[in-house]
């Protein structure tokens, strides 16, 4: 699901909400979440999950072309941990699909443009 899919779903679910207003609402929520995470805050949405910042310590890596050692600096990266209700819902849906004989394929990643 993309941001535009989310806006579309919100606009459809709430008929009184204009598409532009749904767009503004989604942008405001995502901006508030992004700002909180940039400041190092944890976001918890009960039944859905929590977003936090994980620290990746500095380490030594290798340049794949030359093989030389490269120092990789410390990073702070976003992390999502699904809540119990979401995990159970996904697990239940997976069991239903398997029982009905639907083949489960691994999710595919969109390839980014070079």
N, C-alpha and C positions, 0 to 999 in steps of 0.2 A: 504494500500500500504506500502510495506516495503522498506528498503534502496535498496535491490537487485532489486525489482520491478522498482524503480525509475531509477536505472542504466540501466536496460533492456530497459525501455521506451525511455531513452535518446539515447542509442545506436541505437535503431530502428528508431527513428525520424531523426537522423543525421547519415546516412549511411556511410559517410566518417570518422566518429568517431569510432575508435576501442573500443571494450568492455572495455579494460583496461583503455583507456583514459577517457571513460565515468565514470568509477569507480573513477578515480583520481579526476575528476571534481566534482562529487557529494561529495566526501570526503572533498575536499577543501572548498566547499560552506558550508557544515554542520559544519566543524571545525571553519570557520570564524564566523558563526552565534553563535556557542557555546562560542567561546572566547569573543565575544562582550557581550553576556548575562552574562557571569561570571564576566565581568568587570562592570556590571550594566547598560549597554547601551540598548537602545530601538532599535528594528529593525522594519522598516516599508517597506513592499513590496506593492506598489500601486495596487489596484484591488484584492489583495489576503488577506492581513491582517497585523497585527502587533504583534510582540512578545515583551513582557516586563517582568519585575520582580515585583512581588507583595510581600509585607512584611506581614507575619502572626505574629501577636504579641504573646508574651508568654501567656500561659493560664494553667489552672488547668484541668487535665484529670483524668480518673479513670481507674485503672487496672481492666479489666473485670473479672479476676479470683478471686482476693482477695477483690476487691471493694475499695482498699485503694487509696487515692488521690496521683496523680503523677504530678510533675511540667513538663510541656512541654515547651521547650525553643522556642525563636523566630526563625522563618525560613524565608528565601527568596526563593520563588518558581516561576518558569517560568509560564507565562500566555499568551494565544493566543487569540486575538480578531479578528474575521474574518472581512474582508473589505466588503463594500457595494456590490461590483460586485460579490463576492463569495457567500454572503448570498442570493442575488437575483437569482443567477444561481442554487443554491441548492434548493431554494424554488420553482423555475420554474420546475425543474426536478421532484420534489416531486409532484407537481400538475399534471404534465404529466403522471406520474406513476399511480396516483390515478384515473385519468380520463380513463386510459386504463384498469383499474381493477386489476392492480398488487398490491398484498398485501404487505404493508410496514411492515417489521419486525424491531423491535428495534435492534440496533447494538449489537453484542456480543463482550465481552472482552475475550482476550486470558488469560487463567489462567497461572500464573507463577508457575514454579516448586518450590516445598517447599525447 
